[in-house]
Amino acid sequence: MTHASAHTPATPFPGDTATNPALAATLLRIAMGVLFLAHAGLKIFVFTPAGTAGYFASLGLPGPLAYLVIAAELLGGIALILGLYTRWVSLALVPILAGSIYVPHGAAGFFFSNEGGGWEFPAFWAIALIVQAMLGDGAFALKRART
């Protein structure tokens, strides 16, 4: 076996998208989708939608906004996991994280370990969403964007 033949990749199947960058985009997409589902689940099953609306109102936000946030987290999380309109969904979820930076995490300082949770984690998550929008669907997406 020569050096050249040792590194020659197998011929991919037509339409094969499972390259390392595509797999990395998929891993990021699914991880963020699961995180959004976890946060929606927390608001639905632990705090309850009404309790979440009350919390939003206690922060000076409109209470009904909580229902929109829960819906965005739930539907956005599902869309990311499935790979449906990944770029648009990622960008649409950035304002959710920006809002959580502004209220309530902004007043707690930068570090998320601060009392009240700082804005470190939501900021990183918002940046990861922008990166996902730039990367695209990755592999194994149900609705791949046209390139």
MOLIN-V819662 format. One record per backbone hydrogen bond with DSSP energy under -1.0 kcal/mol. NH is the residue of the N-H (numbers start at 1). CO is the residue of the C=O. Records with the same first field share a line. If there is no record, write none. Layout:
NH=CO  CO
This chain:
6=2
16=13
19=17
23=19
24=20
25=21
26=22
27=23
28=24
29=25
30=26
31=27
32=28
33=29
34=30
35=31
36=32
37=33
38=34
39=35
40=36
41=37
42=38
43=39
44=40
45=41
46=42
47=42
52=48
53=49
54=50
55=51
56=52
57=53
58=54
59=55
60=57
61=56
65=62
66=63
68=64
69=65
70=66
71=67
72=68
73=69
74=70
75=71
76=72
77=73
78=74
79=75
80=76
81=77
82=78
83=79
84=79
89=85
90=86
91=87
92=88
93=89
97=93
98=94
99=95
100=96
101=97
102=98
103=99
105=100
106=101
108=105
109=106
114=111
117=114
118=111
119=109
120=110
123=119
124=120
125=121
126=122
127=123
128=124
129=125
130=126
131=127
132=128
133=129
134=130
135=131
136=132
139=22
142=82
143=83
